[in-house]
Amino acid sequence: MLQINNLSKVYVGGIRAVQNFNLKVLPGEIVALAGPNGSGKTTLIGSILNIIKPTTGDVSYLQFEAGTKEFNSISSYIPDELMLPELLTANEYFDFISSIYKNKSSKSKRDTLIEIFDMSKAINRNIETFSHGMRKKTQLISAFMLDVDFIILDEPFRGLDIEAILVLKKLMKNFTNKGKSILIATHDLNIAEEIADRVAIISKGYKVADGKVHELLQDNHCQTIEELFLTVSNLKERSAGYEKLINNF
Ligand SMILES: Nc1ncnc2c1ncn2[C@@H]1O[C@H](COP(=O)(O)OP(=O)(O)OP(=O)(O)O)[C@@H](O)[C@H]1O
């Protein structure tokens, strides 16, 4: 189980990006993390990856603390930015990732992923020649070819075509059906509702909702996940205000 315990982050200058945040991602679960711009998602993910040092609190998976060799060897991460080594071919990049994860990388999984993401013809080309979607697929293949216990995905569906979206949804379900865990950060609430077992909403650094979507809708007297998001993020009044502005635009 991935566990974020009472995590807070105050940046230099006093900005409180994350405040007393707790979250569990159980084996077999997909949890979606959503929140308005600037609400603390990136800070939280950075803390899980040990790129950002929390002011208080910690992150662990079973007995392994974030930042340890053990923690890193059982996790993989796909960032939203498509930063890849441009002068390597996709195949060379996969070799490189495999060499880091050593025996945790599977050649047969890699071949299957290349096939189902329709990348067979591209893998011997330099990444610098890839489109946005091909870069995303390259990152997804590099994460799902590994035998890790949990994956963190930042906006994994952004820029993928319809077929790749369907493939990714199935892959994610297949991964968690084996008792593994996925945390995705996304602004796409419809996909979050469709694929996540639980949704956690962060607003101004605080966790303001965490649960199954149908239960959260009921508890907050909301009809849709968008309405829920605006309600728990305290943005409902603002949204009524800008509706007026748009009507008079
Ligand atoms: N390095 C930094 N120094 C100071 N403040 C920062 C730093 N990084 C982020 N912040 C602040 O922390 C808060 C949370 O930012 P964060 O990037 O975690 O939000 P986010 O939810 O990922 O936003 P978005 O959806 O726009 O990507 C914001 O107020 C932001 O200005």
The ligand as an ORCA input file, in Angstrom:
! r2SCAN-3c Opt
* xyz 0 1
  N       9.394     25.909     -6.281
  C       8.387     26.596     -5.764
  N       8.590     27.661     -4.982
  C       7.564     28.349     -4.447
  N       6.270     28.029     -4.612
  C       5.997     26.969     -5.384
  C       7.018     26.188     -6.004
  N       6.432     25.188     -6.708
  C       5.113     25.346     -6.540
  N       4.842     26.407     -5.745
  C       3.524     26.870     -5.306
  O       2.903     25.794     -4.622
  C       1.496     25.760     -4.911
  C       1.153     24.376     -5.468
  O       1.788     24.238     -6.733
  P       1.758     22.855     -7.549
  O       2.661     23.022     -8.720
  O       2.052     21.762     -6.601
  O       0.228     22.803     -8.018
  P      -0.519     21.855     -9.079
  O      -1.758     21.388     -8.408
  O       0.395     20.843     -9.616
  O      -0.907     22.900    -10.231
  P      -1.217     22.699    -11.804
  O      -2.528     21.968    -11.904
  O      -1.345     24.114    -12.264
  O      -0.056     21.987    -12.428
  C       1.232     26.918     -5.873
  O       0.777     28.004     -5.107
  C       2.595     27.226     -6.464
  O       2.714     28.588     -6.801
*
